[in-house]
Amino acid sequence: MKALFKHLWTLTRELHISAWRTFKRRWPWFLVGLAVITVAVLLVLPHDKAWLADIRQPEVIPGSNPVEFTPVQKVARSISYWGDFFKVNVIVFLVGLPLALVFKSVRWQRIMLAIFFGALWGGIAVNVLRPAFGRPRPSENVPDGMYLMEFKHGYHSFPSGHTTTAFASATVVTFVCPPAGLIAFPIAGSISWSRMQLNRHHPADIIGGIGLGVAWGVLFGAAYRQGKALHPRC
């Protein structure tokens, strides 16, 4: 067991070192990406309420008694539930990593770790930024704005956590197998849509989450690629 933990720690350490080296080499590009996302968010902010109203479909069937959700709302609720980090990412990790260990596939062990840590660090970054910005969720009955240093859950709208972790995972998956991105990114996009349909996030929150998620996904996707080059037999 001690040898197993040492092995996993070595793989984890290698991924983080590679991710850090990628950031040090490419930090100007990350700054450019940050600038692009910031401009996009600022451009969308004035239209957030109107665009969210256009995106969202009716939540309940008119006249239903008892109240019954529309099919669109039911789909959004299901996607949002399973799109949470502690559902899909953790479940896949807890299933995928043991299987990779059983079959002694170092390649798949590194894939599972890269996806997990890309989403994990993206989620941690979100949970640092959201209280700092303190933007109320659309469902909160308060004026919109950045209230700053608000720790109530209802003021954690920007950026979207579901979106960040979903796009971080999708980006790593695309680095591992580019064609898989044709599936991974639409899934991540559907998770983002579900958060707007459920009135939990504005479009600008989604854009911020996409930018943050892709950034972490690039770091750990590149880290996986570098490790693959160093260990071609894995």
N, C-alpha and C positions, 0 to 999 in steps of 0.2 A: 504493500500500500504506500509506503514511504517513497519507493522508487516511482510509483505512478504519479504522485503529487509533484515530485521533483521534475518528472518529464513534462507534465502539464505546465508547471511554473516556467520551465525553460522555453516552451513554445509561446506562452503568454508574454514572457519577457522579450523574446525575439520580435514578436509582433509589435509591441509597444516601442521598442527601440527603432524598428524600421519606420513606424508611423511618425515618430519624432524626427527622424532623419529626413523623411519626405517633407515634413512641414518646414524644417530648416532650409531645405533646398528650394522649396517652392513657395515660401511665405509671401512673396510679392503677388503671386497669382491668387492666393487666398485673400489677400487684401483687395484685389480687384473684384473677386467674387463677392466679398462683403460689401463693397461699394455698390455693385450692381443690385444686390438684394436690397440694400438700404434705399436706393433710388426707387426700385420697384415698389417697395412697401410705402414709401412716401407718396408715390403717384396713385396708389390704390386707396390709401386711407380716406381721401375725401369721398370716394364712391362706395365705401364699405357697406353702409347700410342699404343702399339701393341695390347693389349687386347681390348682397346676401338675400334680399327679398326676392330677387329674380331667380336665384338658384334654388331656394327652398320650395318644396312642394307641400300641399296640405298635410298636416300631421294626423288628423282624425277624419273618419268618414262622416260627412254632415248628417245629422239626424240620428246617428247610431245611439242606441240606449240599451245596455250600457255603452260607454264610449269605446269605440274600436279604432285602432290605428289603421291607416291606409297601408297598402302593400309596400309603397315606397318607404314609409316610415319604419315598417317592420324590417325591411332589408337594411336600412341605415342603422338601426339599433343592433342588428346581428353583426354587421360588418364592424361597427365601432367596438362592440364587445370583444370580438375576437382579434381586432386590430390593435388592442392594447399591448404594450410591451410585455406585461406579465402573463399574457395569454399566449400569443403566437411565438414571440421570441424566446421566452423562457422555456415553453413547452418543447419547441423544436430543439433548443439547446440541450435540454435534459434527456431528450430521446436520441438526438443525432450524435452527441458526443460519446455516450456509452457505446452506441453501435460502432462508431469509428474506433473506439478503444478495443472492443471485442474482436473486430476484424483487423486490428493492427494497421489501420490506414492513417499514417501521419498526415497525408494530404487532407483527408476529411476532418481530422482533428483540428488542423489549422483553419480550415474553412469554417467550421462551427465556432471556433474561438474568434475569428475575424468578424463574422456576422454578429456574434453576441456582443463583443466589445465595441464595435462600431455603434450599435444601437444603445448600448449601456452608457457610453460617454456622451452620446447625443442626448439621451434622457437626462443625464446629470446636468449637462449644460442648460437644457430647457428649464429644469427646476431651480437653477440659479437665476436665470434671466427673467422668468415669469414674475416672481415676487418683486424683482427690481423694477420692472416696468409697471406692474400693477394695473394692467388694462382689464376692465370688467368684461366678462363674457356677454355675448348678445342677449342671453336670457336674463341677465341682471337688470332690474328696473332702476338704473342709475344713468346719468349722463356719461357718454363715452369719453375716453381720455386716458392719459397715462398718469395714474395716481401715485406711482413710485413707492417702493418699499411697502407693498400691501401683501400680507400673508394669508388672507382669506382666499379659499378656493375659488370663489366667484370672481376674483380679480386676477385670475391666472389665464388670461386669454391669449396673450402674445408672448412667445410663439406657440404654435400647436404642438403638444407633446406627441400625440398619436402620429402626426405627420412627420415629425422629426425622426422618430425611431423607425417608422415604416420606410422612409426614403433612405435612411442610413443603411438599413438591411438590403434594400433593393439595389443600392449603389455597390455594396460589397459583392452581392450576387452577380452583378453585371461584370465586375472585374474578374470574378472567378470563371464565369461562363457568359460572354457577351450576349448570345442568343436568349439566354434566360431572362435578360433584362426586358424582353418583349412581354414577358409575363409578370415579372416582379414590379415594374414601374406602374402598369395599369392597376395592379392590386394596391400599391401604395397610394395611387391616385384615388381609388375608390374609398380607401380609408379616410383620406382627406375630405372627400365629398361628404362622407357620412357625418363628419364632425360639424360641417356647415348645415346639413339637413337637420341635425339634432339641435341646432341653434346654440352650439357650444363655442364656435369660433367664427371670426370674420374672415373674408378672403385674404386680407393682409396678414393675418395670423398664419394662414396656410402657406403663403409665400415665404414668410420668415422661417417656418418649420422646414420647408423644402430646402432652402438655402443651408440651414444648419445641418440637416440630415445628410445632404449630399456632401458637405464638407467633411464630416466625420466618416462617411462611407468611403470617400476618396482616400483618406488617410489609411484606413485599415484595409481597403481593397488593394491599395498600392503596397502595403506591408505584406499582404498575402503574396502578391506577385513577386516581390523581392525575395521572399523566402522560397518560393518555387524555383526561382533562378539559382538560388544557393543550394537547394536540395532537389535536383531534377528528378530523383527517383521517388520522391514522396508522393 
